[in-house]
Amino acid sequence: MPGTEMLFLEPDPKAPSGYLEATKYGMMISKSIHFKADSLELTEDGKSAINRVADKLLSIRQDAGKIRLVGFSDSQASTDESKALGLAMANVVATELRKRNVNTGYIYSFGDALPLDEDSTPYGRERNRRVQVWIVP
């Protein structure tokens, strides 16, 4: 399933310590489930990614680890608002996964930390507004 390969990643030295702790020893199931710029609405690719992630997670033994959702936003708002937005997006993903019979675990938000792109364009903001899915022992 493209986009749902299990990835072991080297820690990003720029990552917040909370992110490193939340994902320690984990495997990333999805790098990015994206949302439209300035919205809590999933992109078409984001909707497809949720289906792929749900299929992958349902194929893994339920005791393989805890599912962690990590939300990120763009930097168009204050730090607190960015964290709240990342949390809201992670909750949208959690709701969608539960609809597909996937039990979700911890939800985190790191706001505008670790951007994938510049926030100067709608495309860049859309790329930065994302949720990662991890499975952690």
C-alpha positions as CSV (number, residue, x, y, z in Angstrom):
1,M,0.0,0.0,0.0
2,P,1.7,3.2,-1.1
3,G,1.9,5.9,1.6
4,T,1.6,3.4,4.5
5,E,5.0,1.8,4.6
6,M,6.3,1.5,8.1
7,L,9.2,3.8,8.5
8,F,12.0,3.8,11.1
9,L,13.3,7.4,11.1
10,E,16.4,9.0,12.6
11,P,15.3,11.7,15.1
12,D,15.3,15.2,13.7
13,P,17.7,17.3,15.8
14,K,15.3,20.3,15.4
15,A,12.3,18.4,16.7
16,P,10.8,19.4,20.0
17,S,11.7,17.1,22.9
18,G,8.1,16.2,23.4
19,Y,7.9,15.0,19.8
20,L,11.0,12.9,20.2
21,E,9.6,11.4,23.4
22,A,6.1,10.7,21.9
23,T,7.6,8.9,18.9
24,K,10.6,7.2,20.6
25,Y,11.2,3.6,19.3
26,G,8.1,4.0,17.1
27,M,7.3,3.3,13.5
28,M,5.7,5.9,11.3
29,I,2.6,4.5,9.5
30,S,1.9,7.7,7.6
31,K,4.1,10.8,7.2
32,S,1.3,13.1,6.4
33,I,-2.5,13.2,6.3
34,H,-3.1,16.7,4.9
35,F,-5.8,19.3,5.4
36,K,-6.8,22.1,3.1
37,A,-5.3,25.5,3.9
38,D,-7.2,27.5,6.5
39,S,-9.6,24.6,7.1
40,L,-10.2,21.4,9.1
41,E,-11.3,19.7,5.9
42,L,-9.1,16.9,4.6
43,T,-7.7,17.1,1.2
44,E,-8.7,14.4,-1.3
45,D,-5.3,12.8,-0.8
46,G,-5.8,13.1,3.0
47,K,-9.1,11.2,2.7
48,S,-7.3,8.4,0.7
49,A,-4.4,8.4,3.2
50,I,-6.8,7.7,6.1
51,N,-8.3,4.7,4.2
52,R,-4.8,3.3,3.6
53,V,-3.7,3.9,7.2
54,A,-6.8,2.3,8.5
55,D,-6.3,-0.8,6.3
56,K,-2.6,-1.0,7.4
57,L,-3.5,-0.6,11.1
58,L,-6.2,-3.2,11.0
59,S,-3.7,-5.6,9.4
60,I,-1.3,-5.3,12.4
61,R,-1.9,-7.2,15.6
62,Q,-3.8,-5.0,18.0
63,D,-1.2,-5.5,20.7
64,A,1.7,-4.4,18.4
65,G,1.8,-1.0,20.0
66,K,-0.1,2.2,20.8
67,I,-1.3,4.4,18.0
68,R,-0.2,8.0,18.3
69,L,-1.5,10.8,16.2
70,V,0.7,13.9,15.9
71,G,-0.8,17.1,14.5
72,F,1.0,20.0,13.0
73,S,-0.3,23.3,11.6
74,D,1.0,26.2,9.6
75,S,2.4,29.3,11.3
76,Q,-0.3,31.7,10.4
77,A,-1.6,32.0,14.0
78,S,-0.1,32.4,17.4
79,T,1.8,29.5,19.0
80,D,-1.2,28.6,21.2
81,E,-3.6,28.8,18.3
82,S,-1.3,26.7,16.1
83,K,-1.1,24.0,18.8
84,A,-4.9,24.0,19.1
85,L,-5.3,23.7,15.3
86,G,-2.8,20.7,15.3
87,L,-4.8,19.1,18.0
88,A,-8.1,19.7,16.2
89,M,-6.7,18.1,13.0
90,A,-5.4,15.1,15.0
91,N,-8.9,14.7,16.5
92,V,-10.5,14.8,13.0
93,V,-8.1,11.9,12.0
94,A,-8.9,10.0,15.2
95,T,-12.6,10.3,14.5
96,E,-12.2,9.1,10.9
97,L,-10.0,6.1,12.0
98,R,-12.6,5.2,14.7
99,K,-15.3,5.1,11.9
100,R,-13.1,2.5,10.3
101,N,-12.8,0.4,13.5
102,V,-9.3,1.5,14.4
103,N,-8.7,2.2,18.1
104,T,-6.7,5.3,18.4
105,G,-4.5,6.1,21.3
106,Y,-2.6,9.3,22.3
107,I,-3.0,12.5,20.4
108,Y,-0.4,15.2,20.4
109,S,0.0,18.6,18.7
110,F,3.3,20.4,18.0
111,G,1.7,23.4,16.3
112,D,4.0,24.9,13.6
113,A,7.1,23.0,14.6
114,L,8.8,20.9,11.9
115,P,7.3,22.6,8.8
116,L,7.5,20.7,5.5
117,D,7.3,23.8,3.4
118,E,7.2,27.6,3.5
119,D,4.0,29.2,4.8
120,S,4.1,32.0,2.2
121,T,1.8,30.1,-0.2
122,P,-1.5,28.2,0.2
123,Y,0.3,25.1,-1.1
124,G,3.0,25.4,1.6
125,R,0.4,26.0,4.3
126,E,-1.5,23.0,3.1
127,R,1.6,20.8,3.3
128,N,2.4,22.0,6.8
129,R,-1.2,21.3,8.1
130,R,-0.9,17.6,8.6
131,V,-1.2,14.6,11.0
132,Q,1.4,11.9,11.3
133,V,0.3,8.4,12.4
134,W,2.8,6.4,14.6
135,I,2.7,3.0,16.3
136,V,4.9,3.0,19.4
137,P,5.7,0.0,21.6
